[in-house]
Each structure stands twice: as C-alpha cells, then as structure tokens.
Amino acid sequence: MAQLITGGTGFVGAELARLLVERGESVVLFDSAPNYNRIEGTENKAKVIQGDLRVWPEVFNVIKQNNIEGIYHLGSMLSVASEINPWASFQVNVLGTMHVLEAARLFGVKELVFASSAATYGLGTTGVITDDTLQRPTSMYGCGKVYCELLGQFYRRNFDLDFRSVRYPSVIGPGVRTPGVAQYNAWMIEETALGKPYECYVTEDTKAPVIYFKDAAHCAYKCYKAPKERIKTVNYNVSGVTPARTAKELEQVVKRFIPKAKISYKPDPNTMSFFRNLAVDVFDDSKAREEWGWEPLYPNLEEVVKDFIQEMRQNAKRYGIG
Ligand SMILES: NC(=O)c1ccc[n+]([C@@H]2O[C@H](COP(=O)([O-])OP(=O)(O)OC[C@H]3O[C@@H](n4cnc5c(N)ncnc54)[C@H](O)[C@@H]3O)[C@@H](O)[C@H]2O)c1
C-alpha cells in the first residue's frame, strides 16, 4: 500500500515526501507542475505523477492505480494567487478537494490529512486564535479552505473516511517563491544569508505566527499517525514559533548568525492594512497538543534561523538558491 501526497513536489509536500521515504513508506506524488529539484534525493524512491486536481479522472486514476492507503492532500493554489484568480482557485482548491474526497470514498482510502490554513479566520481577528474562534474569512483562499474543512467533516461523518486537517500559520523555509503577506520572515533570512540587503515590506513591530517547513511536514505526518480514537476536534490549529515574534525580533536573531546583515523597513500600505486587521499574538494549538501530542521540533526563532541557513548551504540546488 502507498501514501499519496497531492502537491507532492511543493514546498511542504516535498519535505513530507522526504520524511515518509526516510521511514520506509511507499510514496506517490501527484502534482500539476512537478519540481524535481525539490525532491532531490528522493526522486528515485517516490513515484511522481503529473496530474491536475481539477480533472477528476486524473485524480481518480492516480488513486485507483496505485493501491493508495492514505492521502496527504496538500495540492492547492495559495492565497495571493487565489485573490488574483478566484475562479481558478475555486476549481483547484474546492472542486479539486471534492475530487480527492470522492475518489477516497469510492476506492476505499482509509485516511486523509488535509492542509488548511490560518487564513480561515477572518480579518478583524486579533490576539489569541483558538480552534473555537469564529472562522469567517474574507479571502477566496480562506473561504475555500474553510469549506473543505467542513466538507471533510461531512465525509468523516457520513462515509467513514478518517478525515483530519491541520491549519498552518505562515510556513517559512528556504526557497519560497510563492508570494504571501508573511513571507518577509523567510525572505529576511534568505536574502541576508545570500549577502544581499533586505528591505522589509512591513513595520518593525509587525507580528505573524509562523511554522518552519520541516515542522509543517512533521505535523501532517504526526496528525496522520494519531490513533483514530484520539481525534475529536478533527480540524486543528498547529503552531510552530509561538507566541508570534515581531519583524524586529527576527532581525535581531538573524544578526546573531549574520552580523553584517543589512535590513531596512519600507512598509507597504496594503500589506499593513491586512496586518492591522489580523494581528495575531498566539495561534493556539492546545487541542492538537492534547489530542495527538503535537509539539514542534523548531519552537523558537533561533533554531529556525540556524537550520534555515544550514539547509541553504547544504542543499542550495534543492531550494533553487544561488
Ligand atoms: N505556505 C504557507 O505559508 C501555507 C500556509 C497555510 C497553509 N498552507 C497549505 O499547505 C499546503 C502546501 O503548501 P505549500 O507551501 O507547499 O505550497 P506550494 O505552492 O509550494 O505547493 C503546492 C503544490 O500544489 C501543486 N498544485 C497547484 N495546483 C495544482 C493542481 N491543480 N493540481 C495538482 N497540483 C497542483 C503545485 O504545483 C505545488 O507543487 C497547501 O494546501 C497550502 O494551502 C500553506
């Protein structure tokens, strides 16, 4: 039996593939635009199938033909792309998820972990976000993700598909090219590690909860492995570095590793209006901790920055750096 990762050569998917292959699992990666650099080292151990979540026969076929036992459904259009093309976002994120759930039901897949997002909480949410905070997103991306969380719960209740989801805050790591409001966290580390000056597009006191990409992969795996009877909440907040740290605090940590780093601030008014409406101090993941023992491997910025720089140096090709 094999595990399927949709979006399997993406930022988180490729890291999850590495983790599963290291544990001896048989892995199939389904992706519309396979990135072979990202899966460097696992490319001969994981089967890559190019396919599109929007095309139901391609989704059904990959599941029927590969003896799929479980699915990590990570394939998605991310937030900025979804705002630019909400119609495509609906097709990929909502319809694509329906295709995955339906194929899982019809071909007897046991379990499915879905990657959701902190973007399911709406603008106007500040302070502490818990699993009980009202989810009322305003973005196309957030609307799609919250619908899929609920759709997954429907399949869990009605068709005995063991659906679970993890809601990531902003995922940071080397080689992120997909734009996102909180990606300044990743780019501040990457650009300065490459010896370039970095002009940050938020104010020094802006905070955003983040999770390191290795933790995002580890967390999906840990959620998948949790015994069924432990799963009560079903859709879980998961945090990495908590509480959220400011851009200035990140700068100070970066300078411990790169003393000559040149970092300046030129806040973008649009991005700042977003952060004024979604100022999160704590992305509370206590349910994931209580129910299935979630605990990040990289809970503080120092460890994240140190590992990030080391990864860039050791695996530059993998991340398309340099
Ligand atoms: N990166 C973040 O900050 C973040 C935050 C919260 C949630 N998430 C969620 O985590 C998951 C993984 O995100 P990521 O950071 O690895 O993003 P990514 O963009 O690096 O990876 C997504 C992958 O999905 C693939 N994909 C896109 N459209 C597809 C389609 N129609 N058919 C098949 N494959 C398709 C892409 O080619 C890509 O490889 C996503 O579901 C995302 O919504 C990410």
The ligand as an SDF file (V2000), in Angstrom:
LIG
                    3D

 44 48  0  0  0  0  0  0  0  0999 V2000
    2.9790   28.0270    2.5570 N   0  0  0  0  0  0  0  0  0  0  0  0
    2.2080   28.5340    3.5090 C   0  0  0  0  0  0  0  0  0  0  0  0
    2.5420   29.5600    4.1190 O   0  0  0  0  0  0  0  0  0  0  0  0
    0.9150   27.8510    3.8750 C   0  0  0  0  0  0  0  0  0  0  0  0
    0.1700   28.3590    4.9460 C   0  0  0  0  0  0  0  0  0  0  0  0
   -1.0350   27.7430    5.2880 C   0  0  0  0  0  0  0  0  0  0  0  0
   -1.4630   26.6230    4.5760 C   0  0  0  0  0  0  0  0  0  0  0  0
   -0.7220   26.1650    3.5360 N   0  0  0  0  0  0  0  0  0  0  0  0
   -1.2230   24.9980    2.7800 C   0  0  0  0  0  0  0  0  0  0  0  0
   -0.2450   23.9770    2.8000 O   0  0  0  0  0  0  0  0  0  0  0  0
   -0.2910   23.2360    1.5730 C   0  0  0  0  0  0  0  0  0  0  0  0
    1.0870   23.1590    0.9690 C   0  0  0  0  0  0  0  0  0  0  0  0
    1.5060   24.4940    0.6450 O   0  0  0  0  0  0  0  0  0  0  0  0
    2.9640   24.8040    0.0910 P   0  0  0  0  0  0  0  0  0  0  0  0
    3.5080   25.9230    0.8890 O   0  0  0  0  0  0  0  0  0  0  0  0
    3.7330   23.5400   -0.0320 O   0  0  0  0  0  0  0  0  0  0  0  0
    2.5790   25.3910   -1.3330 O   0  0  0  0  0  0  0  0  0  0  0  0
    3.3000   25.1650   -2.7620 P   0  0  0  0  0  0  0  0  0  0  0  0
    2.6980   26.1700   -3.6710 O   0  0  0  0  0  0  0  0  0  0  0  0
    4.7660   25.1210   -2.6330 O   0  0  0  0  0  0  0  0  0  0  0  0
    2.7930   23.6940   -3.1120 O   0  0  0  0  0  0  0  0  0  0  0  0
    1.5310   23.4090   -3.6420 C   0  0  0  0  0  0  0  0  0  0  0  0
    1.7190   22.3770   -4.7370 C   0  0  0  0  0  0  0  0  0  0  0  0
    0.4310   22.1110   -5.3000 O   0  0  0  0  0  0  0  0  0  0  0  0
    0.6150   21.9640   -6.6970 C   0  0  0  0  0  0  0  0  0  0  0  0
   -0.6350   22.2980   -7.3820 N   0  0  0  0  0  0  0  0  0  0  0  0
   -1.1970   23.5240   -7.5650 C   0  0  0  0  0  0  0  0  0  0  0  0
   -2.3020   23.4180   -8.3080 N   0  0  0  0  0  0  0  0  0  0  0  0
   -2.4590   22.1000   -8.5840 C   0  0  0  0  0  0  0  0  0  0  0  0
   -3.4090   21.3630   -9.3270 C   0  0  0  0  0  0  0  0  0  0  0  0
   -4.4260   21.9680   -9.9720 N   0  0  0  0  0  0  0  0  0  0  0  0
   -3.2740   20.0180   -9.4220 N   0  0  0  0  0  0  0  0  0  0  0  0
   -2.2320   19.3930   -8.8210 C   0  0  0  0  0  0  0  0  0  0  0  0
   -1.2820   20.0470   -8.1220 N   0  0  0  0  0  0  0  0  0  0  0  0
   -1.4070   21.3810   -8.0030 C   0  0  0  0  0  0  0  0  0  0  0  0
    1.7190   22.9660   -7.0750 C   0  0  0  0  0  0  0  0  0  0  0  0
    2.3530   22.6270   -8.2920 O   0  0  0  0  0  0  0  0  0  0  0  0
    2.6470   22.8440   -5.8630 C   0  0  0  0  0  0  0  0  0  0  0  0
    3.6830   21.9210   -6.0850 O   0  0  0  0  0  0  0  0  0  0  0  0
   -1.3240   23.9510    0.6970 C   0  0  0  0  0  0  0  0  0  0  0  0
   -2.5430   23.2530    0.7670 O   0  0  0  0  0  0  0  0  0  0  0  0
   -1.4410   25.3140    1.3060 C   0  0  0  0  0  0  0  0  0  0  0  0
   -2.7030   25.8860    1.0760 O   0  0  0  0  0  0  0  0  0  0  0  0
    0.4610   26.7330    3.1820 C   0  0  0  0  0  0  0  0  0  0  0  0
  1  2  1  0
  2  3  2  0
  2  4  1  0
  4  5  1  0
  4 44  2  0
  5  6  2  0
  6  7  1  0
  7  8  2  0
  8  9  1  0
  8 44  1  0
  9 10  1  0
  9 42  1  0
 10 11  1  0
 11 12  1  0
 11 40  1  0
 12 13  1  0
 13 14  1  0
 14 15  2  0
 14 16  1  0
 14 17  1  0
 17 18  1  0
 18 19  2  0
 18 20  1  0
 18 21  1  0
 21 22  1  0
 22 23  1  0
 23 24  1  0
 23 38  1  0
 24 25  1  0
 25 26  1  0
 25 36  1  0
 26 27  1  0
 26 35  1  0
 27 28  2  0
 28 29  1  0
 29 30  1  0
 29 35  2  0
 30 31  1  0
 30 32  2  0
 32 33  1  0
 33 34  2  0
 34 35  1  0
 36 37  1  0
 36 38  1  0
 38 39  1  0
 40 41  1  0
 40 42  1  0
 42 43  1  0
M  CHG  2   8   1  16  -1
M  END
$$$$
